[in-house]
C-alpha cells in the first residue's frame, strides 16, 4: 500500500506548483486535461505515454497506439512496454510476436 509522504518541502509554496511549468497545480479535471495536452503538444514522452494509456482505458486503441508510439520514439521505456502489450493482445494493431519482443528489448 502506498503512503502519502510528509516531507518539509511538501508544505512549501513549491509543492503547490507544477514541476514542469511552475504554474499552480490545477484543481479541476478540465485543468488537469488542459495541462496534459500542453505537455503532449511539446512532445513530452511521459505525457504521451499517459495520454496513450488514457485513450486505451477509453477503448480507443488506435489513438492509444499513436500516442504510445510517439512516446516510444522519443525514448520512453514505459511506452515501449505498453506497445508490447498492444501487440501481444492485438488491440489497435495486429498480433505480432516479433514486434512485441522488439518493444520489450
N, C-alpha and C positions, 0 to 999 in steps of 0.2 A: 504494500500500500504506500502510495506517495504521500509525503507530508509537506505541508507548507513550511518553508524556512522563514525564520525571522532574524534577518541579519541587520545590523545598524544602517547600512546604506539603503536598505529597502524602505526605510522610514523617511528618506530624504526626498527632496523635490525631484531628483533624478529618477527615482523609481516610478514616478508618475509620467515619464516621458518615453516615447518610442526610442529604442536604442539605435534605430536606423536614421530617422529623420528629426529626432529631438522635439517633435511636436507632442502635444498632450495625447495620452493614450485614449482612444475612442471608448465611449461608454455604451454605444448602441451597436446593434448588428449591422446597420447601414454604414456606420462609421468604420467598423472593422472591415467590411467588404470594400469600401472605398480605399482604405489604406492598403489592403491586399492587392487591389487592382493597380495601384500606383507602383507597387513593388514588382508586379508581373510585367507592367509596361516597360520597366527599366531592366528587364531580364534577370531578376534576382532568382538564382537557381532554386533556393529553398521555397520561395513564394510560388514558383512554377510547380514544384512538387506538391505543395499544399493545395494549390488550385486543382491540380490533376486528381488528387485524392478526393477533393470535394466533388468534382464532376463525376468521379467513379461512384461515390456514395449516392449521387442523384440518379444513377443509372445511365449516364451519358458517357459510354465507354469510348467512343471515338474522340470526343473532346478531351477526355481524360488522357488518352494516349498522346494526343498532340501536345498537351501541356507537359506531360512527363517526358516525352521525347526531347522537347526543347530544354528542360531542366537537365536531362542526362547529357545532352550535347554540351552543356555548359559545365559539366563535371560533377553534378550532384549524384553521389553514390546511392542515396535513398531513392532517387528517381529511377536509376538503373534497376534497383531491386523491384520497385513497383511495376516496371515494364516487364520484368521477367515473369511476374505473376500474371500479367495480362496474356503473355504468350503461352504460359502454362495452361491457363483456363480458356483461352480462345475468346476473351471478352474484348470486343472492339478490333481485334485482329485475328487472323487465322492461327490456330495452334501451331507452334513451331519450336521444337525442342532445341535446335541449333541456336536460334535467336534467344531463347530463354537462357541457355547456358552462356551465350556471349554476354548478356547483361548481368549475369551473376559473377563473371570473372573479372 
